[in-house]
């Protein structure tokens, strides 16, 4: 304190202004910017989730409830069709597990799948084959990639 009082009034004012600027800079960089970035990330995530929900809603709304004979499994099992189409869509490296579920359902687990490729594959699958998306859970693994669990329901009788 004695050192502070030993300073000239002009030096005290300069140190006070410098201290105020330093505190403001620390608050800006340490508090405001991280909160602002987090808010922007949350907004982007909400927008992506809304887009996904809208897309899934259009898939479900567009899926016919009656049998469509043009959309068959081609005499193969649902698991084989899902495996082949996922690999053809470039998801082979992300494909972890395909397992049968209850009542003509198939659970597909993917890790670090490219999100656009996954959505394109799902769109083609429900459009061209007798499947509908019964459940989809996707968590962001890294930018552009997701860990996903998808439950697909077979919508028509299997062609043999």
N, C-alpha and C positions, 0 to 999 in steps of 0.2 A: 504494500500500500504506500509505503514511503517512496518507493520508486515512481509510482504513478503520480503522486503529488509533486515530485521533483521535476516532472516533465512540464514543459511550457504549455499553456492552454491550447495553442495551435497544434502541438504534437498530440495532446490528448484527444482533440477533435478528430485528427487524422486516424489515430488508432481506433477510436470509436466507430468511425465510418468504415474502416477496414474490417473491424470485427463484425459489424452489421452485415457487410457484403459477404463475408466468409460464412456467417450463420445462414444467410439467405441461400448461398450457393450449396451448402451442405444439405439444407432442407429440400432444395429443388432436386438435386442429384440423388439424394438418399431416400427421399420420401415421395415427392410428387411424380417424378418420371417413372419409377417402378409401378406406382399405382395407375398411372395413365397407360402404360404399356399393358398392364394386366387387364384393365378395362377394355382396351382395344382387342386383346386376345379373346376375352369373353364375348365381345360383340361378334367377332368373326366366328367363334364356335357356335353361338346361338344361330347365326345366319346359316351356317353349314347344317346344323341340326334341323332347322326349319326346312331347308331345301331337301334334306333327306326325308323328312316326314311328308312333305308334299309329294315327293317322287314316289315314296312307298304308298301313299294314298291313291295316286293315279294308277299304280300297279294293281292294287287291290280292287279299285273301282272298275278297272278294265278287264279283270279276270272273269271269264264267264263261269257261271255256276253249273251249267249243263255240260255234258261231255262234248268235246270238240274232237272229232275223229282225225282232223288234220294235224293235231298236236299229240303225237304218240311218242312212246319210248323206243319204237323200232324193234321190239322184241327183246330189248335188253333190260337189265335191272335198273332201277332208279339210281342206285349207287354208281353203276358203271357209266350211265349217261352223265351224271354230275361230275364224276372224275374226268371223263374225256373232255367235256366242254370247258371245265375249269382249266385243264392243262392247255387246251387249244387257245384259251383266252390269255395265256401267259401267267397264270396263277400257280403253276406247278411248285415253285419254290416256296410259296406262302401256304400251300395246302398242308395242313397238319393232320386232319382226321375227317373222315366221312363215315358216319355211323347211322344205322337205322334207328328210328324212334318209334313211338307208338302211333298206331292208326295211319299207316301210309305217310309217315313223316320221315325226313332225313335231316340229320344235324350235320352241318359242315363247319369246321373250325379252321380259320386261317390266321396266320401270324405275319405281321409286317407286310400285308398285301397292299399293292398300289390301289388307292381308293378309286381313281377313275376306271382302272381295269376291272375292279370288283363290281362297280355299279354297271358298267357296260355288260359284263358277263351276266349279272343278275337280270338286267333288262332283256337281253337276248334269250336267256333261259326261260323266263316266264312268257315271253312272246312266242317262242318257237316250240317249246316243250310243254307237257302237261303239269307244270308246277306253278305254285303260287308261294309267295313269301309269307309264311305264317308268323315268323318272328325274326328280328334282326337286331343284333347288339354289336355296335362297332365303337371301339375306343381308339383314340389317336395314339399311335405308337411313336411317330415322328412326323414331321411335315410331309404330307402326301401319302402317308402309309397308316394302315389301321390294323388292329387285332380285332377280328370279327367272328361272331358265332351266328350262324344263320340256320333257321329251321325252315325247310322247304316241304310243302305238302303236295302230294300227287293229286291232281284235280280230275283225272279221267282214269278209266280202266286201262290197264296195261295191255298194249297190243301184242299179240303173240304171233 
